[in-house]
Amino acid sequence: MVLQCRYNRLEGESMYVCVCHGITDRQIRRAVEQGACSLGEVQMKLPVGGCCGRCEGTAREIIREHAEQASGHADGAYGVKTAYA
């Protein structure tokens, strides 16, 4: 099963998630691919959510969806950390 991000965007395009720091969904996904499993771990690599905080919910959703896609499980189970602490 392939999950679709609830935000409509064309394949190959990036969406700005954190406007304060210019962080895109693609950069967040790359951080997850490099091992980040939570917002805190992504924040160790990128300054997402470090200013006004409005992007944190969207960033968490992208992290969760991408981690689930990478694991092959759509339910967040099987040892995949969710972005909710």
C-alpha positions in Angstrom: 0.0 0.0 0.0 1.3 3.4 -0.9 0.3 6.3 1.3 -0.4 9.7 -0.1 0.5 12.8 1.7 -2.7 14.7 2.3 -1.2 17.8 0.8 -1.7 18.0 -2.9 1.4 18.5 -4.9 2.8 17.3 -8.2 5.3 14.5 -8.3 8.8 15.9 -8.0 7.8 19.2 -6.5 8.7 20.3 -3.0 6.4 21.9 -0.5 7.7 24.4 2.1 6.9 23.1 5.6 8.9 25.5 7.7 8.7 29.0 6.1 10.8 30.6 8.9 13.8 28.4 7.9 12.9 27.5 4.3 12.7 23.7 5.1 10.9 21.5 2.5 9.1 18.2 2.8 11.8 16.7 0.7 14.5 17.7 3.2 12.4 16.2 6.1 12.0 13.0 4.1 15.8 12.9 3.4 16.4 13.2 7.2 14.1 10.2 7.8 15.9 8.2 5.1 19.1 9.0 7.0 17.7 7.5 10.2 15.7 10.2 11.9 12.5 8.7 13.4 10.9 11.6 15.3 10.6 15.4 15.2 13.4 15.7 17.7 15.7 13.6 15.6 14.9 15.6 12.5 15.5 18.8 14.4 19.0 17.5 15.2 19.6 17.7 11.4 17.3 20.6 10.3 16.0 23.7 12.1 12.4 22.8 11.4 10.0 24.0 14.1 12.8 26.1 15.8 11.1 29.5 15.4 7.3 30.0 15.5 6.4 26.2 15.8 3.5 26.3 13.3 5.1 23.7 11.1 5.6 21.1 13.8 2.3 19.2 13.1 2.9 19.0 9.4 6.5 18.0 10.0 5.4 15.2 12.3 2.9 14.0 9.8 5.5 13.9 7.0 7.9 12.0 9.3 5.3 9.5 10.3 4.1 8.9 6.7 7.6 8.6 5.3 8.7 6.2 8.1 5.7 4.0 7.5 6.3 4.0 3.7 10.0 3.1 4.3 9.0 0.2 6.7 6.4 -1.1 4.3 3.7 -1.0 7.1 0.9 1.5 7.0 -0.1 1.2 10.6 3.0 2.5 12.3 3.7 -0.9 14.0 6.6 -3.3 13.7 9.2 -1.2 15.6 8.8 2.0 13.7 8.9 4.9 16.1 6.1 7.3 15.6 6.7 11.1 15.7 4.4 11.5 18.7 6.1 11.6 22.1 
